[in-house]
Amino acid sequence: MRPEPISAEDAAGGRDLFTPTGPGAWQRIELAPGAVLLRALAVPHAEAMLSDLHHVLERAPPRHLITRGGFRMSVAMSNCGAMGWISDASGYRYDAIDPDSGLAWPAMPGSFAQLAQQAGAEAGYRDFISNACLISRYEPGARLTLHQDRDEQDFDHPIVSLSLGLPATFLLGGLERSDKAMRVPVHHGDVVVW
């Protein structure tokens, strides 16, 4: 069963779009051209994914990276998969080696890869296969400001963002810095693809 696409205009019009109904129900909400919210898509898989996440973080604990400007990020991060995103005084980049351990990043769990592939397909990226997973742990007061992801080598593949745990607000900016950012409430099990 494929959910009916719902537009951001419908969301602004007051329809109750944020509470899927029925067991295993999820909703596809168009946020902008090329950006989709898959409300509650991961809920049926969340328990397995949290267990897999625990194993990844045992091998590569979250850490507060330093920006190239020398500032400590408030969000603690880790990675799994073939490549990991890192930041330090020399800049932002992907690397196959965890700089803290000197070892390869932990393998991406199958539950992560399967969800990313399913989410990509639901958002229109039929042949998407994820090779890197950045894990961000937000504690109270932590935030990641609006930014552009420009370190990827291939912009034809999507970014898939999964929320597990407490609710948060996802900011989705436009193509220009002057565009007003859309504030998207995300809950446990929600996936944003863009």
Secondary structure, DSSP 4 states (H G I P E B T S, - for coil): --PPPEEHHHHHTT---S---STT--EEEEEETTEEEEETTTGGGHHHHHHHHHHHHHHS--EEEE-TTSPEEEEEEEEEESBEEEEETTEEEEESB-TTTSSBPPPPPHHHHHHHHHHHHHTT-TT----EEEEEEPPTT----S------S-TTSPPEEE--SS-EEEEE--SSTTSPPEEEEE-TT-EEE-
